[in-house]
Amino acid sequence: MAMEIGMPEFVIETPSIVTLPIAGTDAVFPVRRVYCIGRNYAAHTVEMGGDPNREAPFFFQKNPDNLDPSGEFPYPPHSADVHHEVEMAVALQTGGKNIPLGKALEHVFGYGVSIDMTRRDLQGEAKKLGRPWEIGKAFERSAPIGTIRATTEIGHPDHGRIELRVNGEVRQEGDLNQMIWKVPEMISHLSEYFELAPGDVILSGTPSGVGPVARGDRMEASIEAIGSIAVDVV
Ligand code: MN
């Protein structure tokens, strides 16, 4: 087959673009980067041993292909303490640097329900040693996620129940209105340090109640006004 003019010949198998399903359409959302917010709910900061009055939230990253809409979470190697963290995902349609608070929401395409799966034992060692967090956070399929709901459909939810159940039992519960950095603040803060772009996804932090899962468990994560996902630990 003839190549399009200007299309380079790749010397190896080309990595695929990660895409997320969008509710109500066959079109998909292409992912560029994944930013994650740590300690964005006071009660979770306290359960992790921090003081929400003294520490601001902060950022780390996962990889685009860590996002996984399959509904299955394979228990990862080298950990005996893998935790769930239910989080609202914010999917950006446009980006930029130094985005003012008042313009931030214009950059959002839509929202989804995700789980920031964490090898807590490896993250704990990394913290103790002052090392980066990737080994605890950015492993294969570490971010189960559901369909993206467009803002044209649901607007910009800034309150509503966020919950995670394991085998039917509520483990995490909170409200989006408990976030320390609201969505416009996350976007504005991030854009001061990174140039945001279309396809960037922000996982907005987790309420309290994080805890371990085991093979055979079913996680059900839900956010009022967005939806829910069911994920089997295999
Ligand atoms: Mn998290």
Residues whose N, C-alpha, C, O or C-beta is under 5 A from the ligand:
A	BS01	MN	I37 E85 D116 G205 T206
